[in-house]
């Protein structure tokens, strides 16, 4: 079928394909936005899981020249290092050491010695 004339009320193949291309570009934009949203959500979920895991663990702040080593809850912000998280059992052993004291901010000993 030949292209229709402008006055016939039908859309030419060229115009149909231009409209289709516009719609496909819109679809790609929607898909790209959704992917960005899902990536953000995935990152937030991973951070929440890591924070929840840290809350179930403990960590030891090494001794400084003028102070003792400190035991912290895993999520304590006063010592943000998340490397070397230790278990409850290891935290109980650490608290029994004379040169390790509990952090006075996060109180890691609360509920630990049951």
Secondary structure, DSSP 8 states (H G I E B T S, - for coil): -----TTSS---HHHHHHHHHHHHHHHHHHHHHHHHHHHHHHHHHHHHHHHHHHHTSEEEE---TTS-EEEEETT-GGG---TT-B-HHHHHHHHHSTTEEE-TTT-TTTTT--
